Amino acid sequence: MFLAFKTELKPTPEQCTKIAQTIGVCRFLYNRFLALNVDRHRTGQSFMSGYDFDKYVNHELGEEQPWIKHTCGSKARKKAIMNAQTAFQRFFQGLSKRPRFKKKQRQDTGAYFPKNNKGDLLVERHRIKVPTIGWIRLKEYGYIPTDEKVISCTLTQKADRYYISVLVEVGSTPATTDLHGSGLGVDLGIKGFAFTSKGESFRNINKTSTVKQDEKRLKRAQRALSRKYEAKKRGEKSATERGSNIRKNILRVQKLHQRLANKRKAYRAWVVSQLVKTKPAYITIEQLHVRGMMKNRHLAKAIAAQGFYDFQQQLQQACVKWKIELREVGLFYPFSKLCSCCGRKKIKLSLSERTFHCDHCGYKGDRDINAAINLAQAREYAILT
């Protein structure tokens, strides 16, 4: 069984420079591979594979620009190239959109390091040995297991912080024998984040004062950064050399984005732990068409902030770990319009009706709780775990 452990690093200034340079080379090769194949397509030439491009980097491009080999290891370079090839393959198969160039400000590039030698990726309580970089201190002691086999790791940067994700091969989790007989239905929404068939509700964290305050700070920081860019376009001279004020504002915006993302992700993880710790026999969720929901421009921002896909991924991993069956009902299953008492379907049910009222049996209850009970009682579903 493979598990990933992600934690924050505490590198030295020299190691920060080395990691930033390595990530920069990976981003450069990713963009160079995309640009080369786009040019070849325009001129009618065949597609260059990642293996051929890696040979081109080693024999030609690396000789012209030696900083590529001196700054970044061969495995990290090849992984970035193969990631670009995978992006093209998904585009050819119709699974994703056309690959786009990676920008430095988005910080969506990582450096991959496999374990090729016995001395690589050694884990101790407070540090880890990364190839080509050396021992790096960990901010969270004892989180990464020291007695398991490490397969690979990936270094990433968010704002001014550095993170490492370590893939570890561990023994299989023992089967859970004290599962309860009843199942659990979970209905997701925007007014509230999640509602269960047992009557529990989890609020929408994006409506709390702490998140709204951070969003207000982010809005102000983005406005300040936009004003500096507009002044630069007008030809006004910067008060500092080399535009250091713009870089400071970019870092401020990145920090606020990361702060909001961490709060939302931590809250989703807490909701998953609350659902799983009751150890139900099964958990039933709904299949959401998030792309279609995002087309509503009035609700697109609220839907994106909820992070439904990340919640489903975390819930699926937790169910695999604790041997809980995860079910998913179909996209057109009318669980919101069914009465949880008599099973009769209501013909019309608008979004403004927050209380479900059954005309047949007279049942009255919360709309979201009724939907969660119908999910728990569903007989048509697909098993995800």
C-alpha positions in Angstrom: 0.0 0.0 0.0 1.4 3.4 -1.0 0.7 6.5 1.1 1.8 10.1 0.5 3.0 12.3 3.4 3.2 16.1 2.7 4.8 18.4 5.2 6.6 21.8 5.2 10.3 22.1 5.0 12.7 24.4 6.8 15.6 24.8 4.4 18.6 27.1 4.7 19.0 30.1 2.5 21.4 28.2 0.3 19.0 25.3 0.0 16.1 27.7 -0.8 18.2 29.0 -3.7 18.9 25.5 -4.9 15.3 24.4 -4.7 14.1 27.5 -6.5 16.7 27.0 -9.3 15.7 23.3 -9.7 12.0 24.2 -9.9 12.8 27.0 -12.4 14.7 24.5 -14.7 11.8 22.1 -14.6 9.4 24.9 -15.5 11.7 26.0 -18.3 12.0 22.5 -19.8 8.2 22.0 -19.6 7.5 25.2 -21.5 10.3 24.5 -24.0 8.8 21.1 -24.8 5.4 22.7 -25.3 6.7 25.5 -27.5 8.8 23.1 -29.6 5.9 20.7 -30.4 3.6 23.7 -31.2 6.2 25.0 -33.7 6.6 21.5 -35.2 2.8 21.2 -35.6 2.6 24.5 -37.4 5.4 23.5 -39.8 3.8 20.1 -40.5 6.4 18.0 -38.6 5.7 15.0 -36.5 5.3 15.2 -32.7 8.5 14.9 -30.7 8.2 12.5 -27.8 9.5 13.1 -24.3 12.4 10.6 -24.7 13.6 12.3 -27.9 13.4 15.7 -26.3 15.4 14.4 -23.3 18.1 13.3 -25.6 18.0 16.7 -27.3 18.4 18.4 -23.9 21.4 16.2 -22.9 23.3 16.5 -26.2 22.4 19.9 -27.7 20.5 22.2 -25.4 22.5 21.3 -22.3 25.7 22.1 -24.2 24.4 25.5 -25.3 23.0 26.3 -21.9 25.2 24.4 -19.3 23.2 25.9 -16.4 20.5 23.4 -17.1 22.7 20.4 -16.1 24.5 22.2 -13.4 21.4 23.4 -11.6 19.0 20.5 -11.9 19.3 16.7 -11.6 18.7 14.4 -14.5 15.7 12.7 -12.9 13.9 16.0 -12.1 14.5 17.2 -15.7 13.1 14.0 -17.3 10.1 14.0 -15.0 9.2 17.6 -16.1 9.5 16.6 -19.7 7.3 13.5 -19.3 4.7 15.5 -17.5 4.5 17.8 -20.5 4.2 14.7 -22.8 1.4 13.4 -20.5 -0.4 16.7 -20.8 -0.3 16.5 -24.6 -1.5 12.9 -24.6 -4.5 13.8 -22.4 -5.3 16.6 -24.9 -5.1 14.3 -27.8 -7.4 11.8 -26.1 -10.0 14.6 -25.3 -9.6 14.3 -21.5 -8.3 17.8 -20.9 -7.7 21.1 -22.6 -4.7 22.1 -24.6 -1.6 22.3 -22.4 -0.7 25.8 -21.3 2.7 27.3 -20.4 3.5 27.4 -16.7 4.1 30.8 -15.2 6.5 31.5 -12.4 3.9 33.5 -10.4 1.4 30.6 -10.3 3.9 28.3 -8.6 2.4 25.1 -10.0 5.7 23.3 -10.9 7.4 20.8 -8.7 10.7 19.0 -8.7 10.5 15.2 -8.7 13.3 13.0 -7.1 13.1 9.2 -7.1 15.2 6.9 -4.9 18.0 5.5 -7.0 20.7 4.9 -4.4 20.6 3.6 -0.8 21.8 6.9 0.5 18.9 8.8 -1.1 15.7 9.8 0.7 16.8 8.8 4.1 14.2 9.9 6.7 14.9 10.8 10.3 12.7 12.3 12.9 13.6 15.9 12.1 15.2 15.8 8.6 15.2 14.1 5.2 18.0 13.6 2.7 16.9 14.8 -0.8 19.1 13.9 -3.9 21.4 16.8 -5.2 20.3 19.0 -2.2 21.2 17.0 0.9 19.7 17.0 4.3 16.8 19.3 4.8 15.1 20.0 8.1 11.4 19.3 8.6 9.1 21.7 10.4 6.9 18.8 11.6 8.9 16.3 13.5 8.0 12.6 13.3 5.2 13.0 10.7 7.0 11.0 7.9 7.5 7.4 9.0 11.2 6.5 9.4 10.9 2.7 9.3 9.1 2.4 6.0 10.4 2.2 2.4 10.4 5.6 0.6 9.8 5.5 -3.1 10.1 9.1 -4.3 9.5 12.7 -3.3 8.3 16.0 -4.9 9.4 19.5 -3.8 7.0 22.4 -4.3 6.9 26.0 -3.4 3.9 28.1 -2.3 4.5 31.8 -1.7 7.7 31.8 0.4 7.3 28.3 1.8 8.6 25.0 0.6 6.9 21.6 0.9 7.8 18.0 0.3 5.5 15.2 -0.6 7.0 11.8 0.1 5.6 8.5 -1.4 6.0 5.7 1.1 5.3 2.0 0.8 3.6 0.8 4.0 2.0 -2.4 5.1 -1.7 -2.9 4.4 -4.1 -1.3 6.9 -5.8 -3.9 9.1 -9.5 -4.5 8.3 -11.9 -2.7 10.5 -14.1 -5.1 12.4 -16.2 -2.8 14.5 -18.2 -1.0 11.7 -21.7 0.0 12.5 -24.5 -1.6 10.6 -26.2 1.6 9.4 -25.0 3.7 6.5 -24.5 7.4 6.1 -25.7 9.8 3.4 -23.9 13.0 2.8 -25.5 15.9 0.8 -23.2 18.7 -0.3 -24.3 22.3 -0.8 -23.5 26.0 -0.8 -25.6 27.3 2.0 -24.1 24.7 4.2 -21.1 22.6 3.2 -22.4 19.1 4.1 -25.5 17.6 5.6 -25.7 14.0 6.9 -28.6 11.6 7.1 -28.2 11.6 10.9 -29.2 15.2 11.1 -25.7 16.7 11.4 -24.8 19.8 9.4 -21.4 21.4 8.7 -21.4 25.1 8.0 -19.9 26.8 5.0 -16.5 28.1 6.2 -16.5 30.7 3.4 -19.2 32.6 5.2 -17.3 32.9 8.5 -15.6 36.1 9.6 -12.1 34.8 9.4 -12.3 33.8 5.8 -14.2 36.9 4.8 -11.5 39.0 6.4 -8.8 37.2 4.5 -10.7 37.7 1.3 -11.0 41.4 2.0 -7.2 41.6 2.5 -6.7 39.7 -0.7 -8.9 42.1 -2.6 -7.0 45.1 -1.4 -3.6 43.4 -2.2 -4.7 42.6 -5.7 -5.9 46.2 -6.2 -2.5 47.5 -5.0 -0.7 45.2 -7.4 -2.9 46.1 -10.3 -2.2 49.8 -9.7 1.5 49.2 -9.9 1.1 47.3 -13.1 -1.0 50.1 -14.6 1.6 52.7 -13.6 4.3 50.5 -15.3 2.3 50.4 -18.5 1.9 54.2 -18.5 5.7 54.4 -18.4 6.0 55.8 -14.9 9.4 55.2 -13.3 9.4 52.8 -10.3 10.5 54.1 -6.9 12.8 51.2 -6.5 15.3 49.5 -8.8 14.3 46.4 -10.8 10.7 46.6 -9.6 11.2 45.2 -6.2 7.9 46.7 -5.0 6.0 44.7 -7.6 7.7 41.5 -6.4 6.8 42.3 -2.8 3.2 42.8 -3.8 3.2 39.5 -5.7 4.5 37.7 -2.7 1.8 39.3 -0.5 -0.9 38.1 -2.9 0.6 34.6 -3.0 0.7 34.4 0.8 -3.0 35.4 1.1 -4.0 32.9 -1.5 -2.1 30.2 0.3 -3.6 31.2 3.6 -7.1 30.9 2.2 -6.4 27.6 0.5 -4.9 26.1 3.7 -8.0 27.1 5.8 -10.4 25.6 3.3 -8.4 22.4 2.9 -8.0 21.9 6.6 -11.7 22.4 7.1 -12.5 19.8 4.5 -10.1 17.4 6.1 -11.8 18.0 9.5 -15.3 17.3 7.9 -13.9 14.0 6.5 -12.6 12.9 9.8 -15.9 13.7 11.5 -17.7 11.5 8.9 -15.3 8.6 9.1 -14.8 8.4 12.8 -18.3 7.2 13.3 -17.3 4.1 11.3 -20.5 3.6 9.2 -21.0 0.5 7.1 -21.1 2.7 4.0 -21.1 6.4 2.9 -23.2 7.5 0.0 -22.5 10.8 -1.8 -23.9 12.4 -4.9 -22.2 12.8 -8.3 -21.7 16.4 -9.0 -21.3 18.0 -12.4 -19.1 20.8 -11.2 -18.2 22.1 -14.6 -21.9 22.6 -15.4 -22.5 24.2 -12.1 -19.7 26.7 -12.7 -21.5 28.0 -15.8 -23.8 29.9 -13.4 -21.9 33.2 -13.1 -23.8 34.1 -9.9 -22.7 30.9 -8.1 -19.4 30.1 -9.8 -17.2 31.7 -7.1 -19.1 30.1 -4.2 -18.9 26.7 -5.9 -15.2 26.9 -6.6 -14.5 28.0 -3.0 -16.2 24.9 -1.6 -13.7 22.4 -3.2 -16.1 19.5 -3.8 -13.6 17.5 -5.9 -10.9 17.8 -3.2 -13.5 16.7 -0.5 -14.4 13.7 -2.5 -10.8 12.7 -3.0 -10.0 13.0 0.7 -13.2 11.1 1.6 -12.3 8.3 -0.8 -8.8 8.0 0.6 -10.2 7.9 4.2 -12.7 5.2 3.2 -9.9 3.1 1.6 -7.9 3.4 4.8 -10.7 2.4 7.2 -12.3 -0.2 4.9 -15.6 1.8 4.5 -17.6 1.3 1.3 -18.1 4.6 -0.5 -21.1 4.8 -2.8 -22.0 7.3 -5.4 -25.5 7.8 -6.9 -26.0 8.8 -10.5 -26.0 12.4 -11.8 -29.8 12.3 -12.5 -30.9 10.4 -9.4 -33.8 12.6 -7.9 -32.7 12.3 -4.2 -33.6 16.0 -3.6 -37.2 15.5 -4.8 -38.0 12.2 -3.1 -39.7 12.0 0.2 -37.6 10.2 2.8 -40.7 9.0 4.6 -43.0 7.5 1.8 -40.7 7.6 -1.2 -43.1 9.7 -3.3 -41.4 12.0 -5.9 -42.2 15.7 -5.8 -42.8 17.2 -9.3 -41.6 20.7 -8.7 -39.1 21.8 -6.1 -37.4 25.2 -6.5 -34.1 26.2 -4.9 -35.9 28.8 -2.7 -37.9 26.1 -0.9 -35.6 25.2 2.0 -38.2 23.1 3.8 -39.3 19.9 2.1 -43.1 19.3 2.3 -44.6 16.0 1.0 -48.1 16.4 -0.4 -48.8 12.7 -0.1 -47.9 11.8 3.5 -47.6 15.3 5.0 -43.9 14.9 5.9 -42.0 18.2 6.7 -38.3 18.5 7.2 -35.2 20.3 6.2 -34.5 20.0 2.4 -30.9 19.0 2.8 -31.4 16.5 5.6 -34.2 14.9 3.5 -31.8 14.6 0.6 -29.1 13.1 2.8 -31.5 10.5 4.1 -32.5 9.6 0.5 -28.8 9.1 -0.3 -28.4 6.7 2.6 -31.5 4.8 1.4 -30.5 4.8 -2.3 -30.6 1.4 -4.1 -29.0 2.6 -7.4 -25.4 3.5 -6.9 -21.8 2.9 -8.0 -19.2 1.6 -5.6 -16.0 3.8 -5.5 -14.0 1.9 -2.9 
